Structures are given as C-alpha cells and as structure tokens.
Amino acid sequence: MNRQRFFRRVVLPAAFVLAVMIISTNIYDLSRHVESRLLHGFLANGSAVFMFLSIWLGAFFANTLLVNGLKGMASIFIYH
C-alpha cells in the first residue's frame, strides 16, 4: 500500500509533467512545417503555453516533494 501511495504521489505527477513537456516541445518544433500561418501560430503559441505550464508544474511538484521529504526526515530524527 505504501508503494502505491508513493507511485501516485511521486511518479504519476512527474510523469504527467514530463509527458506534457515532451508533447508540447515536439508540437512546437513541428509547427514550423505547417504551411498555414494561422494554424502555425495556433500550434506554436498553444504548445508554448503548455511548455511554460509544465515548467511551472514541475517546479510546483518538486517543491512539494522536497518539503514533504524534509518533513519526513525531520520527524525521523526528532521522534527517534
């Protein structure tokens, strides 16, 4: 059960942010080959928004995991 909580709390959020970053980076890179300027602008700007969001979400998850990890380590040293 503890392993499942670790997977849900740590692995899934990190995998989600990484997947969003990879997909939006590839869409951004491939959008230069689109002939339509309107579609190119939509794809490039839309994927750029998701890239910046994934950077923000990555920092958000990393900060939360770091704080929770430090609390856990502190509680081990304090209560033992």
N, C-alpha and C positions, 0 to 999 in steps of 0.2 A: 504494500500500500504506500509506503514511504517513497518507493521508487516511482510509482505512478504520479504522486504529487510533484516530485522533482521534475519528471518529464513534462507535466502540464505547466508547472510554474517557470521552468527554465528553458527547456528545449523547444517547446511549441512557440512561445513568443519570439525567441531568437530566430527560429526557422521561418516564421512568418515575416519578420522584418527583412531577413536576408532574401527571401523569395521576392518580396515586393521590390527590393533594391535591384536584384538581378533582372527581373522582368522589365522594370521601368528604364533601367540603363540600356537594355537591348532595344526597347521600343524607341528610345531617344536616338540611339545610334542608327537604327534602321530607318528612321523617319526622313533622313536626308535623301533617300532614294525615291521618295514619293513625289510624283510629278505635280499634283495639285497643291498649290500654295496654301489653300485653306485647310486641307487635310494635314499637310505637313505642319502647319502652325498649331493645329489642334493636338496632333500626336506629340510634337516636341514640347509644347508648353504643359500639356496634361501629364506626360511622363516626368517632366522636370518637377512638377508639384509633388508627385508621388516619391521621387527621389529625395527631395528635401524632407518630406514627411517621414520617410523611412530613416533618414539620418536622425531626425528628432526622436522618433520612436525608439531607435536603437540606443540613444543616449538615455532616454527615459527608462527603458528596461534595464540597462546596465547599471544605472544609478540605483534603482530599486533593488536589484540583486545584490549590489555591493553593500548597501545599507543593511539589508536583511542578513547577509552573510556576516557582517561585522557584529551585528547584534547577537547572532547565534554564537560566534566565537567569544564575545564578551561574556555571555551568560554561562558558557562552559567554564571560563576562568573564575568568574565570580562565585558560582554556586558549588564549585568543587574544591 
